[in-house]
Amino acid sequence: MTTMTDAMPTAVPATAAAPVPLSRLTLVELRKLADTRAGMWLLIVIGLATVATSAILLGWADDSEITFAALYGFGLVPSAVLLPVLGILSVTSEWSQRTALGTFTLVPARARVMVAKVAAGSLIAVAATAATAVLAAAANLLALALGADGSWSLDPSMIWQSLLLQVIFVLMGNAFGALLLNTPLAIVVFFALPTVWSILGGSIKALADAAAWLDLNVTSQALGEADMTSGEWGRLAVSAGVWVVLPLVLGTMRVLRREVS
């Protein structure tokens, strides 16, 4: 008489899935910046506007005014104005495009997603600054060929200070987007509130001292100077804390707590 025994399956211990690396999350967030039509067209407009700044200087500025420093500084204006809108969209699009449920299902740790969005915004600011420098160099070579000044002199501190300026404004866009989670409202508040504060600080004497420390539009102008003083750095740090760090912290807390439907 023979007996048969059923083979018992070997139990495999359950292991927690490894979290998605932050580098991969950042690459995903970078790709998402251009995934929507709004993001793609915004990047196109920034590129065209940056090219237009060089064309304007080459076409209408005096030969003595056409230098690498002038081309580079003027070329940064479009990205300084429009990249923060991309920072806003990177956060608010999760809710307006109804992708938050998928995003936070795949990556339940919402704080890591926010870190990736901030990193992606900083990287796009670096890329825009580098692209502007390359374009300014090409335009300066053309200016030399046309008989303009074409001076290459530029204080090295101006490179990283201009990069810091771009990063600050992009992160401010991230912060307002996270705080308000509504694209039209965040864009309007981002442009209107600092402007109103600048007007009030410039027209009301009682607010002048406070505006010197809390008006980011004023304190950030020092980044365009080759030698910033410790006082200017202090005022920039305070205003950035009020307009960037504080809303970013509050906005991140809101993203962490908001129910996804």
PALO-206805 format. One line per 5 residues: number of its first residue (from 1); their letters; for each residue z negated, x negated, y negated of N, C-alpha, C, O, CB. Coordinates in steps of 0.1 Angstrom, whole numbers, plus 5000, padded with zeros to 4 digits. Glycine has a CB too. Example, Ala and Ser with C-alpha at 12.3 -4.5 7.8 and 13.67 -1.06 7.14 Angstrom:
<rs>
1 = as = 4922/4868/5057/4922/4877/5045/4922/4868/5033/4915/4858/5033/4910/4887/5045; 4929/4872/5022/4929/4863/5011/4921/4871/5000/4920/4866/4989/4943/4859/5006 .
</rs>
This chain:
<rs>
1 = mttmt = 5000/4991/5012/5000/5000/5000/5000/4991/4988/4992/4982/4987/4988/5010/5000; 5009/4994/4979/5010/4986/4966/5005/4994/4955/5006/5007/4954/5024/4981/4964; 5000/4988/4945/4996/4994/4932/5003/4988/4921/5007/4977/4921/4980/4993/4930; 5005/4996/4911/5013/4992/4899/5003/4994/4887/4996/5004/4886/5026/5000/4896; 5003/4984/4879/4995/4984/4867/5004/4984/4854/5014/4977/4854/4985/4973/4867 .
6 = dampt = 5000/4992/4845/5008/4992/4832/5004/4980/4824/4992/4977/4822/5005/5005/4824; 5014/4973/4818/5011/4962/4809/5005/4967/4796/5011/4976/4789/5023/4954/4807; 4994/4962/4793/4987/4966/4780/4993/4958/4769/4992/4946/4770/4972/4965/4781; 4997/4964/4758/5002/4956/4746/4991/4948/4740/4980/4953/4738/5009/4965/4736; 4995/4936/4736/4985/4928/4729/4983/4932/4715/4993/4933/4708/4989/4913/4730 .
11 = avpat = 4971/4934/4711/4969/4938/4697/4972/4927/4687/4967/4915/4689/4954/4943/4696; 4979/4930/4677/4982/4920/4667/4974/4923/4655/4974/4933/4649/4997/4921/4663; 4966/4913/4651/4957/4915/4639/4965/4918/4627/4974/4911/4624/4948/4903/4637; 4960/4928/4620/4967/4932/4607/4964/4922/4596/4952/4918/4595/4963/4946/4603; 4974/4918/4590/4972/4908/4578/4978/4914/4566/4988/4921/4566/4979/4895/4582 .
16 = aaapv = 4971/4912/4555/4976/4917/4542/4988/4910/4538/4990/4898/4539/4965/4916/4531; 4998/4918/4533/5010/4912/4528/5008/4903/4517/5000/4906/4508/5020/4923/4524; 5015/4892/4517/5013/4882/4506/5018/4889/4493/5029/4895/4493/5020/4869/4509; 5011/4887/4482/5016/4892/4469/5029/4886/4465/5032/4874/4468/5006/4891/4458; 5037/4893/4457/5050/4888/4452/5047/4877/4442/5038/4879/4433/5058/4899/4445 .
21 = plsrl = 5053/4865/4444/5050/4854/4435/5053/4858/4420/5062/4866/4417/5058/4842/4439; 5045/4853/4411/5046/4856/4397/5060/4851/4392/5066/4858/4383/5035/4850/4389; 5065/4840/4397/5078/4835/4393/5089/4845/4397/5098/4847/4389/5081/4822/4400; 5088/4852/4408/5098/4862/4412/5097/4874/4403/5107/4880/4399/5097/4865/4427; 5084/4878/4401/5083/4889/4392/5089/4887/4378/5095/4896/4372/5068/4893/4390 .
26 = tlvel = 5087/4875/4373/5092/4871/4360/5108/4871/4360/5114/4876/4351/5088/4857/4356; 5114/4867/4371/5128/4867/4372/5133/4882/4372/5143/4885/4367/5133/4860/4385; 5126/4890/4379/5129/4904/4380/5129/4911/4366/5137/4918/4362/5120/4912/4390; 5118/4907/4359/5116/4913/4345/5127/4907/4336/5132/4915/4327/5103/4909/4339; 5131/4895/4338/5143/4890/4330/5155/4897/4333/5163/4901/4323/5145/4875/4333 .
31 = rklad = 5158/4900/4345/5170/4908/4349/5169/4922/4343/5179/4927/4339/5172/4908/4364; 5158/4928/4343/5156/4941/4339/5159/4942/4324/5162/4953/4319/5142/4947/4342; 5157/4931/4316/5160/4932/4302/5174/4935/4299/5177/4941/4288/5156/4918/4296; 5183/4932/4308/5197/4935/4306/5203/4946/4315/5215/4948/4315/5206/4922/4308; 5194/4952/4323/5198/4962/4332/5202/4975/4326/5211/4982/4330/5187/4965/4342 .
36 = tragm = 5195/4979/4315/5199/4991/4308/5209/4989/4297/5211/4977/4293/5186/4997/4301; 5216/4999/4294/5227/4998/4283/5221/4994/4270/5227/4986/4263/5235/5011/4282; 5209/4999/4267/5202/4995/4254/5199/4980/4254/5202/4974/4244/5189/5003/4252; 5194/4975/4265/5190/4961/4266/5202/4952/4265/5203/4942/4258/5182/4958/4278; 5213/4956/4273/5225/4948/4273/5232/4948/4259/5236/4937/4254/5235/4954/4283 .
41 = wlliv = 5233/4959/4253/5239/4959/4239/5231/4952/4229/5236/4946/4220/5242/4974/4235; 5218/4953/4230/5209/4946/4221/5211/4931/4222/5212/4924/4212/5194/4949/4224; 5213/4926/4234/5215/4911/4236/5229/4908/4231/5231/4897/4225/5215/4908/4251; 5239/4916/4233/5252/4914/4227/5252/4913/4212/5258/4905/4206/5262/4925/4232; 5245/4923/4206/5244/4923/4191/5237/4911/4186/5241/4905/4176/5237/4936/4187 .
46 = iglat = 5227/4906/4193/5220/4894/4188/5229/4882/4189/5229/4874/4179/5207/4892/4197; 5237/4881/4200/5246/4870/4201/5257/4871/4190/5260/4860/4184/5253/4871/4214; 5263/4882/4188/5273/4884/4178/5267/4881/4164/5274/4875/4155/5280/4897/4178; 5256/4886/4161/5250/4884/4148/5246/4870/4145/5247/4865/4134/5237/4893/4146; 5242/4862/4156/5239/4848/4154/5252/4840/4151/5252/4831/4143/5233/4843/4167 .
51 = vatsa = 5263/4844/4158/5276/4837/4155/5280/4841/4141/5285/4832/4134/5287/4842/4165; 5277/4853/4136/5281/4857/4123/5274/4849/4112/5279/4847/4101/5278/4872/4121; 5261/4845/4115/5254/4837/4105/5261/4824/4102/5262/4820/4091/5239/4835/4110; 5266/4818/4113/5273/4805/4111/5286/4807/4103/5290/4800/4095/5276/4798/4124; 5293/4818/4107/5305/4822/4100/5303/4824/4085/5311/4820/4077/5312/4834/4106 .
56 = illgw = 5292/4831/4082/5289/4834/4068/5287/4821/4060/5293/4819/4049/5277/4843/4067; 5279/4812/4066/5276/4799/4058/5289/4791/4057/5292/4785/4047/5265/4791/4066; 5297/4790/4068/5309/4782/4067/5320/4788/4058/5327/4781/4052/5315/4781/4081; 5319/4801/4056/5329/4808/4048/5326/4809/4033/5334/4809/4025/5332/4821/4053; 5313/4810/4031/5309/4814/4017/5299/4804/4010/5298/4804/3998/5304/4828/4016 .
61 = addse = 5292/4796/4018/5282/4787/4012/5289/4775/4006/5300/4771/4010/5272/4783/4022; 5282/4769/3996/5288/4756/3990/5287/4745/4001/5279/4746/4010/5279/4752/3978; 5296/4736/4000/5297/4725/4010/5283/4718/4011/5279/4713/4022/5308/4715/4006; 5276/4716/3999/5264/4709/3999/5253/4716/4007/5243/4710/4010/5259/4706/3985; 5254/4729/4008/5244/4738/4015/5246/4739/4030/5237/4744/4036/5244/4751/4008 .
66 = itfaa = 5257/4735/4035/5260/4736/4049/5255/4724/4056/5261/4714/4057/5275/4738/4051; 5243/4726/4062/5237/4715/4070/5232/4721/4084/5232/4733/4085/5225/4708/4063; 5229/4712/4093/5224/4717/4106/5211/4725/4104/5209/4736/4110/5221/4706/4115; 5202/4721/4095/5190/4728/4092/5192/4742/4087/5186/4752/4091/5181/4720/4082; 5202/4743/4078/5205/4756/4072/5212/4765/4082/5208/4777/4083/5215/4755/4060 .
71 = lygfg = 5221/4760/4090/5227/4768/4101/5217/4772/4111/5218/4784/4116/5239/4760/4108; 5208/4763/4115/5198/4767/4125/5188/4777/4120/5185/4787/4127/5191/4754/4129; 5183/4775/4108/5173/4784/4102/5179/4798/4100/5172/4808/4103/5168/4779/4089; 5191/4799/4095/5198/4812/4092/5201/4818/4106/5201/4831/4107/5210/4810/4083; 5205/4810/4115/5209/4816/4128/5197/4822/4136/5200/4830/4145/5215/4805/4137 .
76 = lvpsa = 5185/4818/4133/5174/4824/4140/5170/4838/4135/5162/4845/4141/5162/4815/4138; 5175/4842/4123/5172/4855/4117/5175/4867/4127/5166/4875/4129/5179/4857/4104; 5187/4868/4132/5189/4880/4141/5180/4881/4153/5175/4892/4156/5204/4879/4146; 5177/4870/4159/5169/4871/4171/5154/4873/4167/5147/4880/4174/5169/4858/4179; 5150/4868/4155/5136/4871/4151/5134/4886/4148/5123/4891/4150/5133/4863/4138 .
81 = vllpv = 5145/4892/4143/5144/4907/4140/5146/4915/4152/5139/4925/4153/5154/4910/4129; 5155/4912/4161/5159/4921/4171/5153/4918/4185/5151/4928/4193/5174/4921/4173; 5149/4906/4188/5143/4903/4201/5130/4911/4203/5127/4915/4214/5140/4888/4202; 5121/4913/4193/5110/4921/4195/5113/4935/4200/5105/4941/4207/5102/4922/4182; 5124/4941/4196/5128/4954/4201/5130/4953/4216/5127/4962/4224/5141/4959/4194 .
86 = lgils = 5136/4942/4221/5138/4939/4235/5124/4939/4242/5123/4943/4253/5146/4927/4238; 5115/4932/4235/5101/4932/4241/5095/4946/4242/5088/4948/4252/5092/4923/4232; 5097/4954/4232/5093/4968/4233/5099/4975/4245/5092/4982/4252/5096/4975/4220; 5112/4974/4246/5119/4981/4257/5115/4976/4270/5115/4984/4280/5134/4979/4255; 5111/4964/4272/5107/4959/4285/5095/4966/4290/5093/4967/4302/5104/4944/4284 .
91 = vtsew = 5087/4971/4281/5075/4978/4286/5077/4993/4286/5074/5000/4296/5063/4975/4276; 5082/4999/4275/5084/5013/4274/5094/5019/4283/5094/5030/4287/5087/5017/4260; 5104/5011/4287/5115/5016/4296/5109/5020/4310/5115/5028/4316/5126/5006/4298; 5098/5014/4314/5092/5018/4326/5088/5032/4326/5088/5039/4336/5079/5009/4329; 5085/5037/4314/5080/5051/4313/5092/5060/4309/5093/5071/4314/5069/5053/4303 .
96 = sqrta = 5100/5056/4300/5112/5064/4295/5122/5065/4306/5129/5076/4307/5118/5058/4283; 5125/5055/4314/5134/5055/4325/5128/5059/4338/5135/5060/4348/5141/5041/4327; 5115/5062/4338/5108/5067/4350/5109/5057/4362/5110/5061/4373/5113/5081/4354; 5107/5044/4358/5107/5034/4369/5093/5029/4371/5091/5021/4380/5116/5023/4365; 5083/5034/4364/5070/5029/4365/5065/5032/4380/5057/5023/4385/5061/5035/4355 .
101 = lgtft = 5068/5043/4385/5063/5047/4398/5068/5037/4409/5060/5032/4417/5067/5061/4402; 5081/5033/4408/5086/5024/4418/5081/5010/4415/5077/5003/4425/5101/5023/4417; 5079/5006/4403/5074/4993/4399/5060/4991/4404/5057/4981/4411/5075/4990/4384; 5052/5000/4401/5037/4999/4405/5034/5002/4419/5024/4999/4424/5029/5007/4395; 5044/5008/4426/5043/5010/4440/5046/4997/4448/5039/4994/4457/5052/5022/4445 .
106 = lvpar = 5056/4990/4443/5059/4977/4449/5049/4967/4445/5046/4958/4453/5074/4973/4445; 5044/4967/4433/5035/4957/4428/5023/4965/4423/5022/4968/4411/5041/4948/4417; 5013/4969/4431/5002/4977/4427/4993/4970/4416/4987/4977/4408/4993/4980/4438; 4993/4957/4416/4985/4949/4406/4993/4950/4392/5001/4941/4390/4983/4935/4410; 4990/4960/4385/4997/4962/4372/4995/4950/4362/5004/4947/4354/4993/4975/4365 .
111 = arvmv = 4984/4944/4363/4982/4932/4354/4992/4921/4356/4996/4915/4347/4967/4927/4355; 4996/4919/4369/5006/4909/4372/5019/4913/4366/5027/4904/4362/5006/4907/4387; 5022/4926/4367/5035/4930/4361/5035/4928/4346/5045/4923/4340/5037/4945/4364; 5024/4930/4339/5023/4928/4325/5024/4913/4322/5031/4909/4312/5010/4933/4319; 5018/4905/4330/5019/4890/4328/5034/4886/4329/5039/4878/4322/5010/4882/4338 .
116 = akvaa = 5041/4892/4339/5055/4888/4341/5063/4893/4329/5073/4886/4326/5060/4895/4354; 5060/4904/4324/5068/4909/4312/5066/4900/4300/5075/4897/4293/5064/4924/4308; 5053/4896/4298/5050/4886/4287/5058/4873/4289/5063/4867/4280/5035/4884/4286; 5057/4868/4302/5064/4856/4305/5079/4857/4303/5086/4848/4298/5061/4851/4319; 5085/4868/4307/5099/4871/4305/5103/4871/4290/5113/4866/4286/5104/4884/4312 .
121 = gslia = 5094/4878/4282/5097/4878/4268/5096/4864/4262/5105/4861/4253/5087/4887/4261; 5087/4856/4266/5086/4843/4260/5098/4834/4264/5103/4827/4256/5073/4836/4265; 5103/4836/4277/5114/4828/4281/5127/4832/4274/5135/4824/4271/5116/4830/4297; 5129/4845/4271/5140/4850/4264/5140/4845/4250/5151/4842/4244/5142/4865/4264; 5128/4843/4244/5127/4837/4231/5131/4823/4231/5137/4818/4222/5112/4839/4225 .
126 = vaata = 5126/4815/4241/5130/4801/4243/5145/4800/4244/5152/4791/4238/5123/4795/4255; 5151/4809/4253/5166/4808/4255/5173/4811/4242/5183/4804/4239/5170/4818/4266; 5169/4821/4234/5176/4824/4222/5175/4813/4212/5184/4810/4205/5170/4837/4216; 5163/4806/4211/5162/4795/4202/5171/4784/4206/5177/4777/4197/5147/4791/4202; 5171/4781/4219/5180/4770/4224/5195/4773/4221/5202/4764/4217/5178/4767/4239 .
131 = atavl = 5199/4785/4224/5213/4789/4221/5216/4788/4206/5227/4784/4203/5215/4804/4226; 5207/4792/4198/5209/4791/4183/5211/4777/4179/5219/4773/4171/5197/4797/4176; 5203/4768/4185/5204/4753/4182/5217/4748/4186/5223/4740/4179/5193/4745/4189; 5222/4752/4198/5235/4747/4203/5246/4753/4193/5256/4745/4190/5238/4752/4217; 5245/4765/4190/5255/4771/4181/5255/4765/4167/5266/4762/4161/5253/4786/4180 .
136 = aaaan = 5243/4762/4162/5242/4755/4149/5248/4741/4150/5255/4737/4140/5228/4755/4145; 5246/4734/4161/5252/4721/4162/5267/4722/4162/5274/4714/4156/5247/4714/4175; 5273/4731/4170/5287/4733/4170/5293/4737/4156/5303/4731/4152/5291/4744/4180; 5286/4746/4149/5291/4749/4136/5289/4738/4126/5298/4736/4117/5282/4761/4131; 5279/4729/4128/5278/4718/4119/5289/4708/4121/5294/4701/4112/5264/4711/4121 .
141 = llala = 5293/4706/4134/5305/4697/4137/5317/4703/4130/5325/4695/4125/5307/4696/4152; 5319/4716/4130/5331/4722/4124/5330/4720/4109/5340/4717/4102/5331/4737/4127; 5317/4721/4103/5315/4719/4089/5319/4705/4085/5325/4703/4074/5301/4722/4085; 5315/4695/4093/5319/4681/4090/5334/4679/4090/5340/4672/4082/5313/4672/4101; 5341/4686/4099/5355/4685/4100/5362/4691/4088/5373/4687/4084/5361/4692/4113 .
146 = lgadg = 5355/4701/4082/5360/4708/4070/5356/4701/4057/5360/4706/4046/5356/4722/4070; 5349/4691/4058/5345/4683/4046/5332/4687/4040/5329/4683/4028/5355/4684/4036; 5324/4695/4047/5311/4700/4041/5300/4689/4043/5303/4678/4049/5306/4713/4048; 5288/4691/4038/5278/4681/4039/5275/4677/4054/5276/4665/4058/5265/4686/4033; 5272/4687/4062/5270/4685/4076/5258/4676/4080/5259/4669/4090/5282/4680/4082 .
151 = swsld = 5248/4675/4072/5237/4667/4075/5229/4671/4087/5228/4683/4090/5227/4666/4063; 5225/4662/4095/5218/4665/4108/5203/4664/4106/5195/4666/4116/5223/4656/4119; 5198/4661/4095/5183/4659/4093/5176/4672/4095/5179/4682/4089/5180/4653/4079; 5166/4671/4104/5157/4683/4106/5144/4677/4112/5144/4670/4122/5164/4693/4116; 5133/4681/4106/5120/4676/4110/5117/4682/4124/5119/4694/4127/5109/4681/4101 .
156 = psmiw = 5114/4673/4134/5111/4678/4148/5101/4689/4149/5102/4698/4158/5106/4666/4156; 5092/4690/4140/5082/4700/4140/5088/4714/4138/5083/4724/4142/5071/4698/4130; 5100/4714/4131/5106/4727/4128/5112/4733/4141/5113/4745/4141/5117/4725/4118; 5115/4725/4151/5120/4731/4163/5110/4739/4170/5112/4750/4173/5126/4719/4172; 5098/4733/4173/5088/4740/4180/5081/4750/4172/5076/4760/4177/5078/4730/4186 .
161 = qslll = 5081/4749/4159/5075/4759/4150/5084/4771/4150/5079/4783/4150/5072/4754/4136; 5097/4769/4149/5106/4781/4150/5105/4788/4163/5106/4800/4164/5120/4776/4146; 5103/4780/4174/5102/4785/4187/5089/4794/4188/5089/4805/4194/5102/4774/4198; 5078/4789/4182/5066/4796/4182/5067/4809/4175/5062/4819/4179/5055/4788/4176; 5075/4809/4164/5077/4821/4156/5084/4832/4164/5080/4843/4164/5085/4818/4143 .
166 = qvifv = 5094/4827/4172/5102/4837/4180/5093/4843/4191/5093/4855/4193/5114/4830/4186; 5085/4834/4197/5076/4839/4208/5065/4849/4202/5063/4859/4208/5069/4827/4214; 5060/4846/4190/5050/4855/4184/5056/4869/4182/5049/4879/4186/5045/4849/4171; 5068/4870/4177/5073/4883/4174/5077/4890/4186/5076/4902/4187/5085/4881/4164; 5082/4883/4197/5086/4890/4209/5073/4895/4216/5073/4907/4221/5093/4880/4219 .
171 = lmgna = 5062/4887/4216/5050/4892/4222/5044/4904/4213/5037/4912/4219/5040/4881/4222; 5046/4904/4201/5042/4915/4192/5050/4928/4197/5044/4938/4197/5044/4912/4177; 5062/4926/4200/5070/4937/4205/5064/4942/4219/5063/4954/4221/5085/4934/4207; 5061/4933/4228/5055/4936/4240/5042/4944/4238/5039/4954/4244/5052/4924/4249; 5034/4939/4228/5021/4945/4225/5022/4960/4220/5015/4969/4225/5014/4937/4215 .
176 = fgall = 5031/4962/4211/5033/4975/4205/5039/4985/4216/5036/4996/4216/5042/4975/4193; 5048/4979/4224/5054/4988/4235/5043/4992/4245/5043/5004/4249/5064/4980/4242; 5034/4983/4248/5023/4986/4258/5013/4995/4251/5008/5004/4258/5016/4973/4263; 5010/4994/4239/5000/5002/4232/5005/5016/4230/4997/5025/4231/4997/4996/4219; 5018/5018/4227/5023/5032/4224/5030/5038/4236/5031/5050/4237/5032/5031/4212 .
181 = lntpl = 5037/5030/4244/5044/5035/4256/5054/5046/4253/5057/5055/4261/5034/5040/4266; 5060/5045/4241/5070/5054/4237/5080/5046/4228/5076/5040/4218/5064/5066/4228; 5093/5045/4233/5102/5036/4226/5105/5039/4212/5103/5030/4204/5115/5037/4234; 5109/5051/4208/5111/5054/4194/5099/5051/4185/5100/5045/4174/5116/5068/4191; 5087/5056/4190/5075/5055/4182/5071/5040/4180/5068/5035/4169/5063/5062/4188 .
186 = aivvf = 5072/5032/4191/5069/5018/4191/5078/5010/4181/5073/5002/4174/5069/5012/4205; 5091/5013/4181/5100/5006/4173/5097/5009/4158/5097/5001/4150/5115/5010/4176; 5095/5022/4155/5092/5026/4141/5079/5020/4136/5079/5015/4125/5092/5042/4140; 5069/5021/4144/5056/5015/4140/5057/5000/4139/5051/4994/4130/5045/5019/4150; 5064/4993/4148/5066/4979/4147/5072/4974/4134/5067/4964/4128/5074/4974/4159 .
191 = falpt = 5082/4981/4129/5088/4977/4117/5081/4983/4104/5081/4976/4094/5103/4981/4117; 5076/4995/4106/5071/5002/4094/5057/4997/4090/5054/4994/4079/5070/5017/4096; 5048/4996/4100/5034/4993/4097/5032/4979/4091/5025/4979/4080/5026/4993/4110; 5038/4968/4096/5036/4955/4089/5042/4956/4075/5037/4949/4066/5042/4944/4097; 5054/4963/4073/5060/4963/4060/5051/4971/4050/5050/4966/4039/5074/4971/4061 .
196 = vwsil = 5046/4982/4054/5037/4989/4045/5025/4981/4042/5020/4981/4030/5032/5002/4052; 5019/4973/4051/5008/4965/4049/5011/4954/4039/5004/4950/4030/5002/4959/4061; 5023/4948/4040/5028/4938/4031/5029/4943/4017/5026/4937/4007/5041/4932/4036; 5035/4955/4016/5036/4962/4003/5023/4964/3996/5021/4961/3984/5044/4975/4004; 5013/4970/4004/5000/4972/3999/4993/4959/3995/4987/4959/3984/4992/4980/4009 .
201 = ggsik = 4994/4949/4003/4987/4937/4000/4993/4930/3988/4986/4922/3981/4988/4927/4012; 5006/4932/3985/5012/4926/3974/5011/4933/3961/5012/4928/3950/5027/4924/3976; 5008/4946/3962/5007/4954/3950/4992/4958/3946/4990/4962/3935/5015/4967/3952; 4983/4957/3955/4969/4961/3952/4961/4948/3952/4959/4941/3963/4964/4971/3963; 4955/4945/3941/4948/4932/3940/4936/4932/3949/4932/4921/3954/4943/4931/3925 .
206 = alada = 4929/4943/3951/4918/4943/3960/4921/4939/3974/4912/4935/3982/4911/4957/3960; 4933/4940/3978/4938/4937/3992/4944/4923/3993/4948/4919/4004/4947/4948/3997; 4945/4917/3982/4953/4904/3982/4946/4893/3991/4953/4887/3998/4954/4898/3967; 4933/4892/3990/4926/4882/3998/4927/4885/4013/4930/4876/4021/4911/4881/3994; 4926/4898/4016/4927/4902/4030/4941/4900/4035/4943/4896/4047/4922/4917/4032 .
211 = aawld = 4951/4903/4027/4965/4902/4031/4968/4887/4034/4977/4885/4042/4974/4908/4020; 4962/4878/4027/4965/4864/4029/4961/4860/4043/4966/4850/4048/4958/4855/4019; 4952/4867/4049/4947/4864/4063/4953/4873/4073/4954/4869/4085/4932/4864/4063; 4956/4885/4069/4960/4896/4079/4974/4900/4079/4978/4908/4087/4951/4908/4077; 4982/4895/4069/4996/4899/4068/5005/4888/4076/5007/4877/4071/5001/4900/4053 .
216 = lnvts = 5009/4892/4088/5017/4883/4096/5030/4879/4090/5035/4868/4092/5019/4889/4110; 5036/4888/4082/5048/4885/4075/5046/4874/4065/5056/4866/4062/5054/4898/4068; 5034/4873/4060/5031/4862/4050/5027/4849/4057/5032/4839/4054/5020/4867/4040; 5018/4851/4066/5012/4838/4072/5023/4831/4081/5022/4819/4082/5000/4842/4081; 5032/4839/4087/5042/4833/4095/5053/4825/4087/5060/4817/4093/5049/4843/4104 .
221 = qalge = 5054/4827/4074/5063/4820/4066/5060/4805/4066/5069/4797/4064/5063/4825/4052; 5047/4801/4068/5044/4787/4068/5050/4780/4080/5051/4767/4080/5029/4786/4069; 5054/4787/4090/5061/4781/4102/5075/4775/4098/5081/4767/4105/5063/4790/4113; 5080/4779/4086/5092/4774/4081/5090/4761/4073/5100/4755/4068/5099/4784/4073; 5078/4756/4072/5075/4744/4065/5073/4732/4075/5068/4734/4086/5063/4746/4056 .
226 = admts = 5077/4720/4071/5076/4709/4080/5061/4705/4082/5058/4701/4094/5084/4697/4074; 5053/4706/4072/5039/4701/4074/5030/4713/4071/5027/4715/4059/5036/4689/4065; 5025/4720/4081/5015/4731/4079/5001/4725/4078/4997/4716/4085/5016/4741/4090; 4994/4731/4069/4980/4727/4067/4971/4734/4077/4975/4744/4083/4975/4729/4052; 4959/4729/4078/4949/4735/4087/4946/4750/4083/4944/4758/4091/4936/4727/4088 .
231 = gewgr = 4946/4752/4069/4943/4765/4064/4955/4775/4068/4952/4786/4071/4942/4765/4049; 4967/4770/4067/4978/4778/4071/4978/4782/4086/4981/4793/4090/4992/4771/4068; 4974/4772/4094/4973/4774/4109/4962/4785/4111/4963/4793/4120/4970/4761/4116; 4951/4784/4104/4940/4793/4105/4944/4807/4102/4941/4816/4109/4928/4789/4097; 4951/4809/4090/4955/4822/4086/4965/4828/4096/4965/4840/4099/4961/4822/4072 .
236 = lavsa = 4974/4819/4101/4984/4824/4111/4977/4828/4124/4980/4839/4130/4994/4813/4115; 4966/4821/4128/4959/4825/4140/4952/4838/4139/4952/4846/4148/4949/4814/4144; 4946/4840/4127/4939/4853/4125/4948/4865/4125/4946/4875/4131/4931/4852/4111; 4959/4863/4117/4969/4874/4117/4976/4877/4130/4978/4889/4134/4980/4871/4106; 4979/4866/4138/4984/4868/4151/4974/4875/4160/4978/4883/4169/4989/4855/4157 .
241 = gvwvv = 4961/4872/4159/4951/4878/4167/4951/4893/4164/4949/4901/4173/4938/4872/4164; 4953/4897/4151/4952/4911/4148/4965/4919/4152/4964/4930/4157/4950/4913/4132; 4976/4913/4150/4989/4920/4152/4995/4917/4166/5004/4925/4170/4999/4915/4142; 4990/4907/4173/4996/4904/4186/4986/4905/4197/4987/4913/4207/5003/4890/4186; 4975/4897/4196/4966/4896/4207/4958/4910/4209/4957/4915/4220/4956/4885/4205 .
246 = lplvl = 4953/4915/4198/4945/4928/4199/4953/4939/4205/4949/4945/4215/4939/4931/4186; 4965/4942/4199/4973/4953/4205/4978/4950/4219/4980/4960/4227/4985/4956/4196; 4980/4937/4222/4984/4934/4236/4973/4937/4246/4976/4942/4257/4989/4919/4237; 4961/4933/4242/4949/4936/4251/4947/4951/4253/4946/4956/4264/4937/4929/4246; 4947/4958/4242/4945/4973/4242/4957/4979/4250/4955/4989/4258/4944/4978/4228 .
251 = gtmrv = 4969/4975/4247/4981/4980/4254/4980/4978/4269/4984/4986/4277/4993/4975/4249; 4976/4966/4273/4975/4963/4287/4965/4971/4294/4967/4976/4305/4971/4948/4290; 4954/4974/4287/4943/4983/4293/4949/4997/4294/4945/5004/4304/4931/4983/4283; 4957/5001/4285/4963/5014/4286/4973/5015/4298/4973/5025/4306/4970/5018/4273; 4981/5005/4300/4990/5004/4311/4982/5004/4324/4987/5011/4334/4999/4992/4310 .
256 = lrrev = 4971/4997/4325/4964/4997/4337/4957/5010/4341/4955/5013/4353/4953/4986/4336; 4954/5018/4331/4947/5030/4333/4956/5043/4333/4952/5053/4338/4936/5032/4323; 4968/5042/4328/4976/5054/4327/4981/5058/4340/4985/5051/4349/4988/5051/4317; 4980/5072/4342/4984/5077/4355/5000/5078/4355/5006/5081/4346/4979/5092/4356; 5005/5074/4367/5020/5074/4368/5024/5086/4376/5019/5089/4387/5024/5061/4376 .
261 = s = 5032/5094/4369/5037/5107/4375/5051/5106/4378/5057/5116/4384/5033/5119/4366 .
</rs>
